[in-house]
Amino acid sequence: MASDRVAIVGAGIGGLTAALLLAARGLDVTVLERAAGIGGKLRQIDGIDAGPTVLTMKDVLEGILAEAGETLSAHLVLTPSEILARHAWDNRTRLDLFADLARSADAVGAMAGSAEARAFLEFSAHARRIHDTLDHSFMRRPKPGLWRLIRDVPAPALFGIDPFSTLWRTAGLYFSDARLQQLFGRYATYCGSSPFLAPATLMLVAHVERSGVWLVEGGMARIATVLRTLAEKQGARIRTGCAVEEIMVANGRCQGVRLETGETIAAGMVLCNADVAALSQGRFGPDAAGAVRRIRGRRSFSAMTIACRARTGGFPLSRHTVFFSRDYPREFAELGAGRLPAAPTVYVCAQDRDDLGARPGVPDGGAERLLLVVNAPATGDNGENERELRQCETASFAELRRCGLTLEQEAGSGTITGPGRFASMFPSTGGGLYGQASHGWMASFRRPGVRSRLPGLYLAGGSTHPGPGLSMAALSGQMAAAAILQDCASTSRSAATATAGGMSTR
């Protein structure tokens, strides 16, 4: 019956999560992915993770697999990081942040003095309070809304989330050392946003990271593979190379999807795991375009990435290392003006290293797998500006050399991806990788929830609530699956029975 059939548009983490949970409850699930492979932004280039490189909030994946009757440890080998990230400003100054709070405070004190170490502990305590206030009242609740948050959270705690100050300003109130203001301001970029415009609420990211960063054996793309395998085990069908041209609507509700080939798939429910901008701009047909409000506000950042194999020297890389630019205000002013930075901050993920810098399996002097990431404006609507990309590549390597790191790429190695290429992979985004930028205190409330305005159409992915990032996208898929099952239970005329929590089985 079409009434218990679900079509999922997009095999990103949100779509795969929903497919697993819905199939586990007995629904007929088909996932349709326009690309040749699964995972969405969780992609690989020649065996190098070229999308998200950090796994946090492990409990989200544990909960999802448990809901499907599986255990995470049976399918993924995860190793906790002792060093969360290494940071460098020149060829003399380095700072490691650790999962252990006291060790991080000692490291901050060794670099910047005891007063800054105390400020770090105060900043960390504030970040934890914000996280604890919003974790279950906002992030893990389907589209809670401003008024519900005001109703559910005591006023002192609500004002303590610091929504009206920018992250840059608040970091500056804690830290006198400009390097530390820069380091902790950078957490805004985890949401594709500027620290000069994003609310200080985003300092909660510091607590999320310190609560656990995990290395995934086999690479981050392994997470998508596991979700696909388990979803198919439960009976879901996952079809790649299938582009959805239209979400079909009749009598005021979803009826299924039509592919570019002309094939139609009848479905009582459709889950759109594409960027909501693609939906609102009519890429899935005019009837579905009104299901979400037109996107307002600035797009999030895009990126310039370089996936390569290279011999390295001169600097002791950790798994995650950030090389900061000398002029952060200038860097973000250039991004805001639509230009790649002339002297960018460069993040390097050394994927053959553990967090302590060891390279098991890589011989001395051998090349290692690297992903370099630079923030870029979402200006990819008109294709790639190759000349600007090459200039930024040269500037990025110059910044690495300034901090003491030398790279010698293997011949034929090195794939550059910029806003134009990301825009072609994720239509209607201009290459923006995180949905709408988190600028201003209302930005998080403007993200659509799992239910759209159109009956039968649901939403998931990093452009929806609760926001970007692998674990957040998985949460959105989990929330979308719960909404679909709840609606099935309330409208089904078959033998479906309600279970505790409003879910249903056939």
LINQUINOR-V63706 format. One record per pair of residues at least 12 apart in sequence whose C-alpha atoms are under 10 Angstrom apart, sorted by the first residue. I is the first residue (numbers start at 1). J is the second residue. If there is no record, write none. Layout:
# LINQUINOR-V63706
i-><I,I>
j-><J,J>
This chain:
# LINQUINOR-V63706
i-><1,1,1,1,1,2,2,2,2,2,2,2,2,3,3,3,3,3,3,3,3,3,3,3,3,3,4,4,4,4,4,4,4,4,4,4,4,4,4,4,5,5,5,5,5,5,5,5,5,5,5,5,5,5,6,6,6,6,6,6,6,6,6,6,6,6,6,6,6,6,6,6,6,6,7,7,7,7,7,7,7,7,7,7,7,7,7,7,7,7,7,7,7,7,8,8,8,8,8,8,8,8,8,8,8,8,8,8,8,8,8,8,8,8,9,9,9,9,9,9,9,9,9,9,9,9,9,9,9,9,9,9,10,10,10,10,10,10,10,10,10,10,10,10,10,10,10,10,10,10,10,10,10,11,11,11,11,11,11,11,11,11,11,11,11,11,11,11,11,11,11,11,12,12,12,12,12,12,12,12,12,12,12,12,12,12,12,12,12,12,12,13,13,13,13,13,13,13,13,13,13,13,13,13,13,13,13,13,13,13,13,13,13,14,14,14,14,14,14,14,14,14,14,14,14,14,14,14,14,14,14,14,14,14,14,14,15,15,15,15,15,15,15,15,15,15,15,15,15,15,15,15,15,15,15,15,15,15,16,16,16,16,16,16,16,16,16,16,16,16,16,16,16,16,16,16,17,17,17,17,17,17,17,17,17,17,17,17,17,17,17,17,17,17,17,18,18,18,18,18,18,18,18,18,18,18,18,18,18,18,18,18,19,19,19,19,19,19,19,19,19,19,19,19,19,19,19,20,20,20,20,20,20,20,20,20,20,20,20,20,20,20,20,20,21,21,21,21,21,21,21,21,21,21,21,21,21,21,21,21,21,22,22,22,22,22,22,22,22,22,22,22,22,22,22,23,23,23,23,23,23,23,23,23,23,24,24,24,24,24,24,24,24,24,24,24,25,25,25,25,25,25,25,25,25,26,26,26,26,26,26,26,27,27,27,27,27,27,27,27,28,28,28,28,28,29,29,29,29,29,29,29,29,29,29,30,30,30,30,30,30,30,30,30,31,31,31,31,31,31,31,31,31,31,31,32,32,32,32,32,32,32,32,32,32,32,32,33,33,33,33,33,33,33,33,33,34,34,34,34,34,34,34,34,34,34,35,35,35,35,35,35,36,36,36,36,37,37,37,38,38,38,38,38,38,38,38,39,39,39,39,39,39,39,39,39,40,40,40,40,40,40,40,41,41,41,41,41,41,41,41,42,42,42,42,42,42,42,43,43,43,43,43,44,44,44,44,45,45,45,45,45,45,46,46,46,46,46,46,46,47,47,47,47,47,47,48,48,48,48,48,48,48,48,48,48,48,48,48,48,49,49,49,49,49,49,49,49,49,49,49,50,50,50,50,50,50,50,50,50,50,50,50,50,51,51,51,51,51,51,51,52,52,52,52,53,53,53,53,53,53,53,53,53,53,53,53,53,53,54,54,54,54,54,54,54,54,54,54,54,54,54,54,55,55,55,55,55,55,55,55,55,55,55,55,55,56,56,56,56,56,56,56,56,56,56,56,56,56,56,57,57,57,57,57,57,57,57,57,58,58,58,58,58,58,58,59,59,60,60,60,60,60,60,60,61,61,61,61,61,61,61,63,63,64,64,64,64,64,65,65,67,68,68,68,70,72,75,75,75,75,75,75,75,76,76,76,76,76,76,77,77,77,77,77,77,78,78,78,78,78,78,79,79,79,79,79,79,79,79,80,80,80,80,80,80,80,80,81,81,81,81,81,81,81,81,81,81,81,82,82,82,82,82,82,82,82,82,82,82,82,83,83,83,83,83,83,83,83,83,83,83,83,83,83,83,83,84,84,84,84,84,84,84,84,84,84,84,84,84,84,84,84,84,84,85,85,85,85,85,85,85,85,85,85,85,85,85,85,86,86,86,86,86,86,86,86,86,86,86,86,86,87,87,87,87,87,87,87,87,87,87,88,88,88,88,88,88,88,88,88,88,88,89,89,89,89,89,89,89,89,89,89,89,89,89,90,90,90,90,90,90,90,90,90,90,90,91,91,91,91,91,91,91,91,92,92,92,93,93,93,94,94,94,94,94,94,94,94,95,95,95,95,95,95,95,95,95,95,96,96,96,97,98,98,98,98,98,99,99,99,99,99,99,100,100,100,101,101,101,101,101,102,102,104,104,104,104,105,105,105,105,105,105,106,106,108,108,108,111,111,111,112,112,112,112,112,113,115,115,115,115,116,116,116,116,116,117,118,118,119,119,119,119,119,120,120,120,120,120,121,122,123,123,123,123,123,123,123,123,123,123,124,124,124,124,124,125,125,126,126,126,126,126,126,126,126,127,127,127,127,127,127,127,127,127,127,127,128,128,128,128,128,128,128,128,128,129,129,129,129,129,130,130,130,130,130,130,130,130,130,130,130,130,130,131,131,131,131,131,131,131,131,131,132,132,132,132,133,133,133,133,133,133,133,134,134,134,134,134,134,134,135,137,137,137,138,138,138,138,138,138,139,139,139,139,139,139,139,140,140,140,140,140,140,140,141,141,141,141,141,141,142,142,142,142,142,142,142,142,142,142,142,142,142,143,143,143,143,143,143,143,143,143,143,143,143,143,144,144,144,144,145,145,145,145,145,146,146,146,146,160,161,161,161,161,161,161,162,162,162,162,162,162,163,163,163,163,163,163,163,163,164,164,164,164,164,164,164,165,165,165,165,165,165,165,165,166,166,166,166,166,166,166,166,166,166,166,166,166,166,166,167,167,167,167,167,167,167,167,167,167,167,167,167,167,167,167,168,168,168,168,168,168,168,168,168,168,168,168,168,168,168,168,169,169,169,169,169,169,169,170,170,170,170,170,170,170,171,171,171,171,171,171,172,172,178,179,179,179,181,182,182,182,182,182,182,182,183,183,184,184,184,184,185,185,185,185,185,185,186,186,186,186,186,186,186,187,187,187,187,187,187,187,188,188,188,188,188,188,188,188,189,189,189,189,189,189,189,190,190,190,190,190,190,191,191,191,191,191,191,191,191,191,191,191,191,191,191,192,192,192,192,192,192,192,192,192,192,192,192,192,192,192,192,192,192,193,193,193,193,193,193,193,193,193,193,193,193,194,194,194,194,194,194,194,194,194,194,194,194,195,195,195,195,195,196,196,196,196,196,197,197,197,197,197,197,198,198,198,198,198,198,199,199,199,199,199,199,200,200,201,202,213,214,215,215,215,215,219,219,220,223,242,242,242,242,243,243,243,243,244,244,244,244,244,244,244,244,244,244,244,245,245,245,245,245,245,245,245,245,245,245,245,246,246,246,246,246,246,246,246,246,246,246,246,246,247,247,247,247,247,247,247,247,247,247,247,247,247,247,247,247,248,248,248,248,248,248,248,248,248,248,249,249,249,249,249,249,249,249,250,252,252,252,252,253,253,253,253,253,253,253,253,253,254,254,254,254,254,254,254,254,254,254,254,254,255,255,255,255,255,255,255,256,256,256,256,256,256,257,257,257,258,258,259,267,268,268,268,268,269,269,269,269,269,269,269,270,270,270,270,270,270,271,271,271,271,271,271,271,271,271,271,271,271,272,272,272,272,272,272,272,272,272,273,273,273,273,273,273,273,273,273,273,274,274,274,274,274,274,274,274,274,275,275,275,275,275,275,275,275,275,275,275,275,275,275,275,276,276,276,276,276,276,276,276,276,276,276,276,276,276,276,276,276,276,277,277,277,277,277,277,277,277,277,277,277,277,277,277,278,278,278,278,278,279,279,279,279,279,279,279,280,280,280,280,280,281,281,281,281,281,282,283,283,287,288,288,288,288,289,289,290,290,290,291,291,291,291,291,291,291,291,292,292,292,292,292,292,292,292,293,293,293,293,293,295,295,295,295,295,296,296,296,296,296,297,297,297,297,297,297,297,298,298,298,298,298,298,298,298,298,299,299,299,299,299,299,299,299,299,299,299,299,299,299,300,300,300,300,300,300,300,300,300,300,300,300,300,300,300,301,301,301,301,301,301,301,301,301,301,301,301,301,301,301,301,301,301,301,302,302,302,302,302,302,302,302,302,302,302,302,302,302,302,302,302,302,302,302,303,303,303,303,303,303,303,303,303,303,303,303,303,303,303,303,304,304,304,304,304,304,304,304,304,304,304,304,304,304,304,304,304,304,305,305,305,305,305,305,305,305,305,305,305,305,305,305,305,305,305,306,306,306,306,306,306,306,306,306,306,306,306,306,307,307,307,307,307,307,307,307,307,307,307,307,308,308,308,308,308,308,308,308,308,308,308,308,308,308,308,309,309,309,309,309,309,309,309,309,309,309,309,309,309,309,309,310,310,310,310,310,310,310,310,310,310,310,310,310,310,311,311,311,311,311,311,311,311,311,311,311,311,312,312,312,312,312,312,312,312,312,312,313,313,313,313,313,313,313,314,314,314,314,314,314,315,315,315,315,315,315,316,316,316,316,316,317,317,317,317,317,317,317,317,317,317,318,318,318,318,318,318,318,318,318,318,318,318,319,319,319,319,319,319,319,319,319,319,319,319,319,320,320,320,320,320,320,320,320,320,320,320,321,321,321,321,321,321,321,322,322,322,322,322,322,322,322,323,323,323,323,323,323,323,323,323,323,323,323,323,324,324,324,324,324,324,324,324,325,325,325,325,325,325,325,325,325,325,325,326,326,326,326,327,327,327,328,328,328,328,330,330,330,331,331,331,331,332,332,332,332,334,334,335,335,335,335,336,336,336,337,338,338,338,338,339,339,339,339,339,339,340,340,340,340,340,340,340,340,340,341,341,341,341,341,341,341,341,341,342,342,342,342,342,342,342,343,343,343,343,343,343,343,344,344,344,344,344,344,344,344,344,344,344,344,345,345,345,345,345,345,345,346,346,346,346,346,346,346,346,346,347,347,347,347,347,347,347,348,348,348,348,348,348,349,349,349,349,349,350,350,350,350,350,351,351,351,351,352,352,352,352,353,353,353,366,367,367,367,367,368,368,369,369,370,370,370,371,371,371,372,372,372,372,373,373,373,374,374,374,374,375,375,376,376,376,376,376,376,377,377,377,377,377,378,378,378,378,378,378,378,378,378,378,379,379,379,379,379,379,379,379,379,380,380,380,380,380,380,380,380,380,380,380,380,380,381,381,381,381,381,381,381,381,381,381,381,382,382,382,382,382,383,383,383,383,383,383,383,383,383,384,384,384,384,384,384,384,384,385,385,385,386,386,386,386,388,389,389,389,389,390,393,418,419,419,419,420,432,433,433,433,433,434,434,434,434,434,434,434,435,435,435,435,435,435,435,436,436,436,436,436,437,438,444,444,444,444,445,445,445,446,446,447,447,447,447,447,447,448,448,448,448,448,448,449,449,449,449,449,449,449,450,450,450,450,450,450,450,450,450,450,450,450,451,451,451,451,455,456,456,456,457,458,458,458,458,458,458,459,459,459,459,459,460,460,460,460,460,460,460,460,460,460,461,461,461,461,461,461,462,462,462,462,463,464,464,465,466,481,482,482,482,482,483,483,484,484,485,485,485,485,485,486,486,486,486,486,486,487,487,487,488,488,488,488,488,489,489,489,489,489,490,490,490,492,492,494>
j-><28,266,267,268,494,28,255,256,265,266,267,268,269,27,28,255,266,267,268,269,456,488,491,492,493,494,26,27,28,29,267,268,269,484,485,488,492,494,496,506,22,23,26,27,28,29,30,256,265,266,267,268,269,270,19,22,23,27,28,29,30,31,236,256,265,266,267,268,269,270,271,456,457,484,19,28,29,30,31,32,237,247,255,256,257,265,266,267,268,269,270,271,272,457,29,30,31,32,33,238,244,256,257,267,269,270,271,272,273,274,457,458,459,460,30,31,32,33,34,242,243,244,247,257,270,271,272,273,274,284,459,460,31,32,33,34,35,38,39,40,238,239,240,242,243,244,271,272,273,274,275,460,461,31,32,33,34,35,37,38,39,40,41,224,228,238,239,240,272,273,274,461,31,33,37,38,39,40,41,42,43,224,273,274,460,461,462,470,473,474,477,38,39,40,41,42,223,224,227,228,273,460,461,462,469,470,471,472,473,474,475,476,477,39,40,224,271,272,273,274,459,460,461,462,470,471,472,473,474,475,476,477,478,479,480,481,31,32,33,38,39,40,227,228,271,272,273,274,459,460,461,473,474,476,477,478,480,481,31,38,39,40,224,225,226,227,228,229,230,231,236,238,273,474,477,478,61,64,65,68,224,227,228,230,231,460,473,474,475,476,477,478,479,480,481,31,64,227,231,271,273,460,474,475,476,477,478,479,480,481,482,484,31,227,228,230,231,232,234,235,236,237,238,271,477,478,481,64,65,67,68,227,228,229,230,231,232,233,234,235,236,477,478,481,64,65,66,67,68,69,227,230,231,234,236,477,478,480,481,482,485,68,231,234,235,236,478,480,481,482,484,485,503,504,505,68,230,231,232,233,234,235,236,237,481,67,68,69,230,231,232,233,234,235,236,505,67,68,234,481,485,503,504,505,506,234,235,236,496,504,505,506,234,235,236,485,488,504,505,506,234,235,236,237,267,231,232,234,235,236,237,238,267,269,270,232,235,236,237,238,239,265,267,270,228,231,236,237,238,239,240,242,270,271,273,237,238,239,240,241,242,243,244,257,259,272,273,238,239,240,241,242,243,244,273,274,239,240,241,242,243,244,245,259,260,425,239,240,241,242,243,425,239,240,241,242,239,240,241,221,224,225,228,238,239,240,241,51,220,221,222,223,224,225,227,228,221,224,273,274,425,426,461,221,422,425,426,433,462,469,470,219,220,221,222,223,224,470,219,220,221,222,224,219,220,221,307,306,307,308,371,414,415,307,308,309,369,413,414,415,218,219,221,307,308,369,219,220,221,307,308,309,349,350,351,352,368,369,370,371,218,219,220,221,222,307,349,351,369,370,371,220,221,305,306,307,308,349,370,371,372,373,415,417,220,221,305,371,373,433,470,220,221,469,470,214,215,216,219,220,221,319,320,348,349,350,351,371,470,84,209,212,213,214,215,216,220,319,320,349,469,470,471,78,80,209,212,213,214,215,216,220,223,469,470,471,80,205,208,209,210,211,212,213,214,215,469,470,471,472,208,209,211,212,213,214,470,471,472,72,78,211,212,213,214,471,72,471,140,470,471,472,474,475,478,223,227,470,471,474,475,478,475,478,227,474,475,477,478,227,230,478,230,231,234,230,226,222,223,225,226,227,229,230,216,217,218,222,223,226,214,215,216,217,218,222,213,214,215,216,217,218,212,213,214,215,216,217,354,355,99,212,213,214,215,216,354,355,98,99,210,212,213,214,215,319,354,355,356,96,97,98,99,100,210,212,213,214,354,355,356,96,97,98,99,100,103,104,210,213,318,319,320,354,355,356,357,96,97,98,99,100,104,209,210,211,212,213,214,318,319,320,321,355,356,97,98,99,209,213,317,318,319,320,321,322,349,355,356,98,316,317,318,319,320,321,322,323,347,348,355,356,179,183,317,318,320,321,322,323,324,347,179,183,315,321,322,323,324,325,400,403,404,179,183,322,323,324,325,326,345,399,400,402,403,404,323,324,325,326,399,400,401,402,403,404,405,314,315,400,401,402,403,404,405,315,403,404,111,179,403,107,108,111,316,321,322,323,403,107,108,110,111,112,179,180,183,321,322,108,318,321,210,209,210,212,213,355,207,209,210,211,212,213,210,211,212,120,121,124,210,211,117,121,117,120,121,210,117,118,119,120,121,124,118,120,120,121,180,177,179,180,175,176,177,179,180,177,174,175,176,177,174,175,176,177,180,175,174,175,171,173,174,175,176,171,174,175,180,184,174,174,170,171,173,174,175,184,203,204,206,207,203,204,206,207,210,204,207,160,161,162,201,203,204,206,207,160,161,200,201,202,203,204,205,206,207,208,161,203,204,205,206,207,208,210,211,157,160,161,204,207,157,158,159,160,161,162,200,201,202,203,204,205,207,161,201,202,203,204,205,206,207,208,157,161,204,207,153,154,157,158,160,161,204,149,153,157,158,161,201,204,204,149,152,153,152,153,444,445,465,466,444,465,466,467,472,475,476,465,466,472,475,476,478,479,449,465,466,475,476,479,448,449,450,451,465,466,475,476,478,479,480,482,483,444,445,446,447,448,449,450,451,464,465,466,476,479,445,449,465,466,444,445,446,447,449,442,444,445,446,201,199,200,201,202,203,204,199,200,201,202,203,441,198,199,200,201,202,440,441,442,198,199,200,201,440,441,442,196,197,198,199,200,201,440,441,185,188,194,195,196,197,198,199,200,201,202,203,439,440,441,181,184,185,186,187,188,194,195,196,197,198,199,200,201,202,203,181,182,183,184,185,186,187,188,194,195,196,197,198,199,200,203,181,185,195,196,197,199,200,184,185,195,199,200,201,203,183,184,185,195,200,203,184,185,328,324,326,328,195,195,324,325,326,327,328,329,322,324,202,203,205,206,198,200,202,203,206,328,202,203,206,322,324,328,345,200,202,203,204,205,206,209,200,201,202,203,205,437,438,439,202,300,301,375,434,437,438,202,205,301,434,468,469,205,300,301,433,434,435,436,437,438,439,462,467,468,469,299,300,301,302,303,375,376,377,378,432,433,434,435,436,437,438,439,468,298,299,300,301,302,332,375,434,436,437,438,439,300,301,329,331,332,333,335,336,375,437,438,439,328,329,332,438,439,328,329,332,333,439,332,437,438,439,440,441,437,438,439,440,441,443,438,439,440,441,442,443,440,441,441,438,355,355,319,351,354,355,351,352,470,470,259,260,261,263,258,259,260,261,257,258,259,260,261,262,263,264,283,284,285,257,258,259,260,261,262,263,264,282,283,284,285,258,259,260,262,264,279,282,283,284,285,286,287,288,259,264,265,270,271,272,279,282,283,284,285,286,287,288,289,457,264,265,266,267,270,284,285,286,287,288,285,286,287,288,454,455,456,457,287,287,454,455,456,268,269,287,288,453,454,455,456,457,266,267,268,269,270,287,288,454,455,456,457,458,267,268,269,270,455,456,457,268,269,270,271,456,457,269,270,284,284,285,284,456,455,456,457,488,455,456,457,458,484,487,488,455,456,457,458,459,484,450,451,452,456,457,458,459,460,477,480,481,484,284,450,452,457,458,459,460,461,480,458,459,460,461,462,463,464,473,476,477,426,427,428,459,460,461,462,463,464,426,427,428,429,432,433,434,435,436,459,460,461,462,463,464,289,291,292,293,294,295,428,429,435,436,447,448,459,460,461,462,463,464,289,292,293,294,295,296,299,426,427,428,429,435,436,463,295,426,427,428,429,291,292,293,294,427,428,459,292,293,294,295,428,293,294,295,427,428,428,427,428,454,452,453,454,457,453,454,452,453,454,451,452,453,454,455,457,458,459,447,448,449,451,452,453,454,459,446,447,448,452,453,435,436,446,447,448,436,437,443,446,447,436,437,438,439,440,443,446,336,378,432,435,436,437,438,439,443,377,378,379,429,430,431,432,433,434,435,436,437,438,439,376,377,378,429,430,431,432,433,434,435,436,437,438,439,463,335,336,338,374,375,376,377,378,379,419,429,430,431,432,433,434,435,436,437,335,374,375,376,377,378,379,380,418,419,420,422,423,429,430,431,432,433,434,435,340,372,373,374,375,376,377,378,417,418,419,420,422,431,432,433,340,346,372,373,374,375,376,377,389,392,393,416,417,418,419,420,421,422,346,347,348,371,372,373,374,375,376,389,393,414,415,416,417,418,419,348,370,371,372,373,374,393,413,414,415,416,417,418,348,349,369,370,371,372,373,413,414,415,416,417,367,368,369,370,371,372,408,409,410,411,412,413,414,415,416,350,366,367,368,369,370,371,407,408,409,410,411,412,413,414,415,365,366,367,368,369,370,406,407,408,409,410,411,413,414,364,365,366,367,368,369,370,406,407,408,409,410,365,366,367,368,370,405,406,407,408,409,365,401,404,405,406,407,408,401,403,404,405,406,407,400,401,403,404,405,406,356,357,358,404,405,348,349,350,353,354,355,356,357,358,405,348,349,350,351,352,353,354,355,356,357,358,359,348,349,350,351,352,353,354,355,356,357,358,359,370,347,348,349,350,351,353,354,355,356,357,371,346,347,348,349,350,355,372,345,346,347,348,349,372,373,400,344,345,346,347,348,396,399,400,401,402,403,404,405,343,344,345,346,347,399,400,403,341,342,343,344,345,346,396,399,400,402,403,343,344,345,399,343,344,345,341,343,344,345,342,343,344,343,344,345,375,344,375,376,377,376,377,375,376,377,378,376,377,378,377,376,377,378,379,376,377,378,379,388,392,374,375,376,377,379,388,389,391,392,374,375,376,377,388,391,392,395,396,388,391,392,393,394,395,396,392,394,395,396,397,398,399,373,374,375,376,392,393,395,396,397,398,399,400,373,374,375,395,396,399,400,372,373,374,375,395,396,397,399,400,371,372,373,374,375,396,400,370,371,372,373,374,400,369,370,371,372,373,368,369,370,371,372,368,369,370,371,367,368,369,370,368,369,370,410,407,408,409,410,409,410,409,413,407,409,414,414,415,416,393,396,397,416,396,416,417,392,393,396,418,418,419,389,392,418,419,431,432,418,419,430,431,432,418,419,420,422,423,429,430,431,432,433,418,419,420,422,423,429,430,431,432,418,419,420,421,422,423,424,427,428,429,430,431,432,419,420,421,422,423,424,427,428,429,430,431,419,420,423,424,430,418,419,420,421,422,423,424,430,431,417,418,419,420,421,422,423,424,418,419,420,416,417,418,420,418,416,417,418,419,416,416,431,431,432,433,432,463,462,463,468,469,461,462,463,464,467,468,469,447,461,462,463,464,467,468,462,463,464,467,468,463,467,464,465,466,467,464,465,466,464,465,462,463,464,465,466,467,460,463,464,465,466,467,463,464,465,466,476,479,480,464,465,466,476,477,478,479,480,481,482,483,484,479,480,483,484,487,484,487,488,484,477,479,480,481,483,484,476,477,479,480,481,472,473,474,475,476,477,478,479,480,481,473,474,475,476,477,480,474,475,476,477,476,476,477,479,479,503,501,502,503,504,502,503,503,504,498,502,503,504,505,498,499,501,502,503,504,502,503,504,502,503,504,505,506,502,503,504,505,506,502,503,504,504,506,506>
